[in-house]
Amino acid sequence: MRYLFHVHRTVPSWRLVIRDDTGMPAETSADQWRFTRSRTAEDTNPDVVREVDERGWSLFRLGGDFTDVAADVARRSGG
């Protein structure tokens, strides 16, 4: 089994990972993404592998900064 990495065509800071035995998630379409690479589970971050195996996909964004972390912490802690 391989994990397929894609970059969003319009907003390239977004990444999508799916398995090679599944299609694109229903919430998006293949024409919005550019395939970049294929990796084995051993060569993929374990958190990404777990999320793809559980949800069918992993979606994340590059380019955050520490204010983004602080905002997420505040949201999760209710304040």
Number of C-alpha atoms within 10 A of each C-alpha: 10 17 23 20 21 21 19 17 14 10 11 13 13 16 20 21 24 25 22 14 10 11 12 16 14 6 5 9 10 12 8 12 20 16 15 10 12 18 14 12 15 9 11 16 9 11 10 19 22 14 15 18 14 10 10 17 21 20 14 10 13 9 7 9 8 8 9 11 11 11 12 12 12 11 10 9 8 7 7
